[in-house]
Amino acid sequence: MKKDKLKKEKVHYIDDGRTIADMSGVSAGKSRWGSGTTSSVGDIWRTYWSSVRMMLLPTLVAVGFLAVAFLIVALIFWLV
């Protein structure tokens, strides 16, 4: 008895132009410090600060939750 084998579907990769997907331009000999950015310091600072502002409230909520949890555990052990 011969088993009928199903053909595997061939996977087609599509290059969408993102640099993280296309690594063909990377060579092992390039210096890490040789290529710089064309962005200005103000652009870099605005990008950094906007990401910090976006994560400030969630960070404060997480720290507040940890502080409350710590206080509850400390009260439980202090009363015991």
N, C-alpha and C positions, 0 to 999 in steps of 0.2 A: 504494500500500500504506500503510495506516494502522498506526502502531505502537500497540499497546495499552499505555497508561501505567498503571502501578500507582499507586493512591492512596497518598499519604504517610500514615503513621499519625500521628494528632494526639497531641501530647505534653500530658499533664496534669500540672501542677505541684501539689504538695500542700504546704500550709503546716503544718509540724509544731510551730510555736510557738517555735522557737528564734529568739533575737534576731538572730543572724548571718544567718539566712535571711530574716527579715522586716524589710526596711528601709523599710517604708511610714511608720513613725513618725518618721523622721529628717527634720528640716528644715534648710535651709541657714543659717537665721538663728540657730540656737541657739549659745550660748556654750559653748566647750569647758570652761571652768572653772566654769560655773554649776552643774552637777550633780555631786554628790559621792557617795561610797559610804556605805552604812548599816552597813558592817562596822566592828567595833572594831579598834583597833590590834593587840590580841592575836591576833585572828583572822587579820589580814593577815600578822603575823609568823609564826604557826604554818604558814600556807599557804606562805609563802616558804621557811621553813626545811625543811619537809617535801620541797619540790621540790629544794632544794639537797642534802639528804641522799640523795635518790633518785639524783641524778646524780653524786655524789661518787666512787663506785667506778668507774663508766665513765670519768670524767674522769682519774682516777689511772692507769687501765690505758692510756688513750690517751697520756698524757704519758710513762708508762714505756716504751711501745712506741717513741715518737719518740726518747727518750733512748738506748735501746738501738740503734736504727737509726743515730743520729748517732755513737755510739761505734764502731760497726762501720765506718762510712764513714771516720771519723777514723783508725782503725787501718789501714785499707787504704791511705789516702794517706800515712800516716806511715811505713809499711813500704816504700813504693815509692820 
